[in-house]
Amino acid sequence: MKRSRHSLIALLLGVCLAPVAFAQDSGGVSAAQANNPLANTTAFNIQDYYIGDLTRVDDDANQLLLRYAKPASFRDTNWLIRATLPFNTFPTGTNGGAETGLGDADVFAAYLIDTGNPAISFGIGPNIVVPTASKDALGSDQWQVGVANVYFNAQSAKFQFGYLLIYRVGIGSSSGHERVNLLAFQPFTFLQLGDGWYTGTAPVWNYSFHSHDYSVPVGARIGKVFRKGRTVYNAFVEPQVSVFDGGPDQPRWQIFAGLNMQF
């Protein structure tokens, strides 16, 4: 699947070259909040999953994610609105073919709860998935509604941790697709190494209550936080391997890479 490999190569080149291009401005940037999904700042992320091996399918896949997040205030409450638009390349299972195009859009609004400690972020709110997939094989063909909960602890300048927890179900017509009933848990831990460099991991663990398919990967990340002008960049690469999985189309190994920007 050459298109998947080309997407990964392009993103990896950007991730590797970006810190070199802006190295003169990397000193002194605090990285403690660079991986906080609830950071009180406008953010735009370009992230990519290259899936090198899938269960029960002799092919690879790719998912490119464009993600935008923006703080918002409604009366006396503070929120963070995050929208994700995926571009997928998935195998069809017929003669080594694949489909490429737009996937289902994902939006969640996190109500930011005042924890009394600015280094601890906690948010909870609705999650909606819109069936925007351009081709039948690239989405679930159903609206999904649920709830998302995020926790991030940056009390230590050296070590940060937290999680993203999502539960959602499909509603309305699914046009013959499997009804979505999904639990997703993303733990994250990050250790600062100095001069903007850090390591850690942020795998996504999934379980379907409908089909009982599941995926539990683990990974190891190397990343670099640096500044250019008023923008903080976070470039990273994280290989991941599956330790537990069940059902078809689950990743056996994948490479998660990205360039996150906070403005």
C-alpha positions in Angstrom: 0.0 0.0 0.0 2.3 2.7 -1.3 0.1 5.7 -0.4 0.2 4.7 3.3 4.0 4.5 3.3 4.3 7.8 1.5 2.1 9.5 4.1 4.2 8.2 6.9 7.5 9.1 5.2 6.4 12.7 4.6 5.3 13.1 8.2 8.4 11.5 9.7 10.6 13.8 7.6 8.7 16.8 8.9 9.0 15.5 12.5 12.7 14.9 12.2 13.6 18.1 10.4 11.5 20.5 12.3 13.7 20.6 15.5 16.8 21.1 13.3 15.2 24.0 11.4 14.2 25.8 14.6 17.0 24.7 16.9 18.1 28.3 17.6 14.8 29.0 19.4 14.5 25.7 21.3 16.3 26.8 24.5 14.3 27.6 27.6 10.9 26.3 26.5 9.0 24.6 29.3 7.7 21.2 28.0 5.5 20.4 31.0 2.2 21.6 29.3 3.2 20.7 25.7 1.3 17.4 25.8 -1.6 18.6 27.9 -4.8 18.0 25.8 -6.6 20.5 28.0 -4.0 23.3 27.8 -5.6 26.7 27.8 -4.4 27.6 24.3 -5.4 27.3 20.7 -3.8 24.3 19.2 -3.5 22.5 15.8 -2.1 19.0 15.5 -1.0 17.0 12.5 -0.7 13.3 13.6 -0.3 10.1 11.7 -0.7 6.4 12.4 1.1 4.1 10.0 -0.2 0.6 10.7 2.3 -1.9 9.4 0.4 -5.1 10.1 -3.3 -5.8 10.8 -4.8 -8.9 12.3 -6.4 -11.3 9.8 -5.4 -9.0 6.9 -2.1 -9.2 5.0 -1.8 -5.5 4.3 -1.0 -2.2 6.0 -3.1 0.9 6.6 -2.7 4.6 7.4 -4.7 7.3 9.3 -3.8 10.9 9.1 -5.4 13.1 11.7 -5.9 16.9 11.5 -7.0 18.2 15.0 -8.0 21.7 16.1 -8.6 22.7 19.7 -9.7 26.1 21.1 -10.7 27.3 24.6 -14.2 28.9 24.9 -16.2 30.5 27.7 -19.9 30.4 28.2 -21.2 32.6 30.9 -19.2 31.5 34.0 -17.9 28.2 32.6 -14.7 27.4 30.7 -14.6 24.8 27.9 -12.2 23.3 25.4 -13.6 22.4 22.0 -11.6 19.9 20.0 -12.4 18.7 16.5 -10.6 15.9 14.6 -10.8 15.2 10.9 -9.2 11.9 9.8 -8.0 10.9 6.3 -7.8 7.1 6.1 -6.3 4.5 3.8 -7.8 1.1 4.8 -7.5 -2.3 3.1 -10.7 -3.6 1.5 -9.7 -7.3 1.8 -10.2 -7.9 -1.9 -7.2 -8.6 -4.0 -5.0 -6.4 -1.9 -7.1 -3.3 -2.7 -7.5 -0.3 -0.5 -9.8 2.7 -0.1 -8.4 6.2 0.6 -10.5 9.3 1.6 -12.1 11.3 4.4 -13.1 9.5 7.6 -15.7 10.3 10.3 -15.3 13.7 12.0 -14.9 13.6 15.8 -15.8 16.5 18.1 -15.9 16.8 21.9 -16.4 19.7 24.3 -14.7 19.4 27.6 -16.1 21.4 30.5 -13.0 22.5 32.5 -13.4 21.9 36.2 -11.5 24.1 38.6 -9.2 21.7 40.5 -7.7 24.5 42.6 -4.3 23.7 41.2 -3.3 25.2 37.8 -0.9 22.3 37.2 -3.8 19.8 37.3 -6.4 19.8 34.5 -9.7 17.9 34.5 -12.4 18.1 31.9 -15.6 16.2 31.0 -18.2 16.6 28.3 -20.1 15.3 25.3 -18.4 13.5 22.4 -20.0 13.4 18.9 -18.9 11.6 15.8 -20.3 12.7 12.5 -20.5 10.2 9.6 -18.5 12.3 7.1 -16.6 9.3 5.5 -16.3 9.8 1.8 -16.4 6.0 1.2 -18.2 3.1 2.8 -15.1 1.3 4.1 -13.6 4.5 5.7 -16.3 5.1 8.4 -19.0 3.6 10.6 -21.9 5.2 8.5 -23.7 6.2 11.7 -23.9 9.1 14.2 -22.2 8.4 17.5 -22.8 10.1 20.8 -21.0 9.7 24.1 -18.9 11.3 26.8 -15.2 12.1 27.1 -13.2 12.7 30.3 -9.6 14.0 30.4 -7.2 14.3 33.3 -3.6 15.7 33.1 -1.2 16.2 36.0 1.8 18.5 35.4 2.7 19.2 39.1 6.2 18.0 38.4 8.3 19.7 35.8 10.1 16.4 35.2 7.2 13.9 35.0 3.6 14.4 33.7 0.8 11.8 33.4 -2.9 11.6 32.8 -5.6 9.9 30.6 -8.3 10.4 28.0 -11.4 8.2 28.5 -14.2 8.0 25.9 -17.4 6.0 25.8 -19.8 6.3 22.8 -22.5 4.5 21.0 -24.0 4.6 17.5 -27.5 6.0 17.0 -29.9 6.1 14.0 -29.3 4.1 10.8 -26.1 2.3 10.3 -26.8 1.1 6.8 -25.7 -2.4 7.7 -22.5 -1.5 9.5 -21.8 -2.9 12.9 -23.4 -0.8 15.6 -20.8 1.2 17.5 -20.6 0.6 21.3 -17.0 1.6 22.1 -14.8 2.2 25.1 -11.5 3.9 24.4 -8.8 4.6 27.1 -5.6 6.5 26.4 -3.1 6.7 29.3 -0.2 9.1 28.8 3.0 9.5 30.7 5.9 11.8 29.8 9.4 12.2 31.2 11.3 15.4 30.5 15.0 14.8 29.5 16.1 18.4 29.3 16.5 21.0 26.5 13.0 20.3 25.3 13.6 16.6 24.7 11.2 14.1 26.4 10.2 10.5 26.3 6.9 8.7 27.2 3.9 7.1 25.6 0.3 7.7 24.7 -1.3 4.5 23.3 -5.0 4.1 22.7 -6.7 1.0 24.1 -10.1 0.1 22.5 -12.8 -2.4 23.4 -16.1 -2.9 21.4 -19.0 -4.1 23.6 -20.8 -5.1 20.4 -18.3 -7.4 18.7 -15.9 -7.9 21.7 -12.9 -6.8 19.5 -10.1 -5.1 21.4 -6.7 -3.7 21.0 -4.1 -2.9 23.7 -0.8 -1.5 22.3 2.2 -0.2 24.2 4.8 2.3 22.9 7.9 4.3 23.5 8.1 7.9 22.3 10.9 10.3 21.7 9.9 13.9 21.3 11.2 17.5 21.2 9.4 20.7 22.3 10.7 23.9 20.8 9.5 27.4 20.1 9.5 29.6 16.9 8.2 33.0 17.6 5.0 32.8 19.7 4.3 29.2 18.6 5.3 26.1 20.7 6.0 23.0 18.6 5.9 19.4 19.8 7.4 16.9 17.3 7.4 13.2 18.2 7.7 9.6 16.9 6.3 6.7 18.9 6.5 3.1 17.7 3.8 0.9 19.2 3.3 -2.9 19.4 0.2 -4.8 20.4 0.4 -6.8 23.6 -3.3 -8.0 23.5 -5.7 -7.9 20.6 -8.8 -9.7 19.4 -10.9 -9.6 16.2 -10.1 -8.5 12.7 -8.3 -5.3 11.5 -6.5 -4.6 14.8 -3.0 -3.2 14.6 -0.2 -5.6 15.5 2.4 -2.8 15.2 2.2 0.8 14.2 4.1 4.1 14.2 2.5 7.1 15.7 4.1 10.4 14.7 3.0 14.0 14.9 3.7 17.7 15.0 1.6 19.5 17.6 1.4 23.3 17.6 0.2 25.6 20.4 -0.4 29.3 19.6 
